[in-house]
């Protein structure tokens, strides 16, 4: 029996076993977090092909793609043919031995294979079964979803972009990876509750629901706009829905991305104008006369002149690099952040020093950079390990389940594994 309170554990989830039936991004994001926290994650893949992302966007011929390696570190891989009776028997044996099952197949796929929630409960009443789908119950429940579909139907795209431009999706994978993180919150809650009840439970998360949760401030503004224009937004006109507001914060304190030297595509810094920031900003910009000017001195007075305020500041930021601006503004206690390109981030040695970026050796693709764990536990440090080769641990896991060498060899021959 699993005992989470065992004294002296080196990892927070040591002793927890996860049957990872997920693929692509949403599920693997979550199971990778569990693996980083110490769980034994057994990734089930199709013989011969594996997770489809192994072959997508390949940059090294004959090697697993970065798409796959980024999402599957610290896991073990077993190949199982779910259409084979012996393959199904292996899945059932794993269900009996695992604490958590995670899947993100299309609606009904596992059910048609005979792997329903009811069947999993029969095999293991303590198992926690987490499912990720595109949509929750309702008119779209049987529809498939991908990252950008979830962003569009979860409310993000309609509120992103410029007032006179089209709806825009974000580069942050809030639909897939965001849903994976939400799923882990549910799994860990269920795991904790099981310690009191002894029973597992179903965890279900829809991608569009996760996106909507991340857009909660826009739902706040939808209710506000029904009572009149959103004066904190820079938009000239307002309809009956939350508008796209460019880089404006859309509430709270005004913010904008301002140009910096030497004028490249990412030579910008995002600046926030908090009430206490106006005086130091005007000192830096050489516009001391505006500190006490009745037309600018208060947040309320500046509200109708937000574009002009940022234009004044931008004349100063354009004379300096984004990092020089950041240094000066932080010295003056003004919230800001340079726009960092992925190249800027890739080359930031401080991220490697604290483990947010990790260099990993891989037997077929060589050395690559892996994003590390954003969650840090003082007593359970994360050691990022490479992703598994396809079926690398098949025989090892089958041996652990009690299969003999002859049985394993026969199953390979029959194509069950």
Helices and strands as residue ranges (DSSP letters): E 17-20, H 26-36, E 40-45, G 52-54, H 66-69, E 76-79, H 85-97, E 100-103, H 109-112, H 117-123, E 128-133, H 147-153, G 157-159, H 177-197, E 202-206, H 207-214, H 216-225, E 254-259, E 268-273, H 277-285, G 288-290, H 299-303, H 306-317, H 322-331, E 336-338, H 342-346, H 349-353, E 357-362, E 366-371, H 394-401, H 405-414
